[in-house]
């Protein structure tokens, strides 16, 4: 069964035509959310950019630490 839903509150009721106990039903529902695709795309791009920024920061820290060791300078953390 397929129909276009109207705004409001919905309830699905499943029963035997005879009113007997024991009902076995497989029910599925689907919804279309037009704003979900642009939102998920934006979050995916933003997350990827943050991951790249984190990687760049780790690389800069590793290179800087390597240069400090070669120059014989160390930085103490307090």
C-alpha positions, 0 to 999 in steps of 0.5 A, a space after each residue: 500500500 502506498 499513499 502520500 501522507 498528510 501532515 499530522 500524527 499517524 498510527 499503524 494498526 494491524 489485526 486479523 480479519 477474524 479478530 483472533 490473536 497472533 498477528 505476524 506482520 512485516 511493515 516498512 516505512 519510507 520518508 523523503 527528506 529533501 534537505 538531507 542530501 545537501 546537509 549530508 554532503 556539507 557535513 562530509 566535505 566539512 569533515 574531510 577538510 577537518 581531517 586534512 587540516 589535522 593531518 597537515 598540523 601533524 606533519 608540520 609538528 613532525 617536520 619541526 621536531 625533526 629539524 629541532 633534533 638536527 639543530 640540537 635544540 630541544 623544547 621542554 614541556 612544563 
